[in-house]
Amino acid sequence: MRINFRASTSASALSAYTALSDRYDDAPIRSADVIVALGGDGFMLQTLHETQSLGLPVYGMNCGTIGFLMNSYSEEALEERLRAAEETVINPLAMQAVTASGREHHALAINEVSLLRAGPQAAKLRISVDGRERMAELVCDGALVCTPAGSTAYNYSAHGPILPIGADVLALTAMAAFRPRRWRGALLPKTAVVRFDVLEAAKRPVMADADSRSFRDVLSVEIRSEPSVCHRLLFDPGHGLEERLTHEQFM
C-alpha cells in the first residue's frame, strides 16, 4: 500500500511523521493510494481542501488538541488499519460572497460558512431560501450554515442541532439572536440555496468565513451544497462519523 503522509507544524505531528515515514515509506502524493494526515481537525480540513482534486481517501491520526475527524494515533499495524477502515463521503458547501468593493469571492467549506459582525454594532441580515425571502431582518452577532459533518463544531457551540451524517439536510443557526428574540435557526433540505443580504452594511459591517477563509465587508453571501466535490474520510471500524455524531448527543 502506497501511503502519503502529511503533518501539521506541531512538534508531536512532526515527530509522528518521522516515525511513520521511516517505518512505512512516504509515497509521492501523485502515486499514493491513501493519505494519512497527522494533526488535529484543523489540519484535517486543510488536507481535505488541498487534496480534493486527487480523489484519494484521507485517514487522520490525532496529533493535535481536537480530533473529532481523526483516529487515535498508533505506529503499529497501520496498513491493516487502513484496509479495515470504513469510508464516509461528504460534500462541502460552496460560498459566493460579494463585498462592498464589488468583488466576488468563492470558497468551499467542509464544516460551515459563517457570517459574523465585524464591528461594535449587531449585524442585520435578510435571509432568503431558494429565492424566497424567509426573514426580512435578523439582528444578531452572526449566522451560519453547516453540513452534517460540521454540525458538532461551531454550529453546536451556537446551540444548533447535531445532524446525522446521512441526513440530506443543512442547519441554519443564529449566534446570539436579538430579534427575533432567541431565534436559533432552521433545518433546510441539502438542495436549498441560502442567501444572506447584509442590511445597513456601512454601519454594521459583516465578515464571511468558509473554513477559515475570511472575507470582510460582505454585502451578500450565497451558500449551497456542492455535490460535484466529494471528500473521502476513513475511520476505524465502529468509530466513524455516524457513531461519533450519535455519541456526542449523549455526552
Secondary structure, DSSP 8 states (H G I E B T S, - for coil): --EEEEE-SSHHHHHHHHHHHHHH----GGG-SEEEEEE-HHHHHHHHHHTGGGT--EEEEE-SS--TT-B---STTHHHHHHH-EEEEE--EEEEEEETTS-EEEEEESSEEEEEE-SSS-EEEEEEETTEEEEEEEEESEEEEE-STTTTTHHHHTT-----TT--EEEEEEES-TBTTT--EEEEETT--EEEEEETTTTS-EEEEETTEEE-SEEEEEEEE-TT--EEEEE-TT-SHHHHHHHHTT-
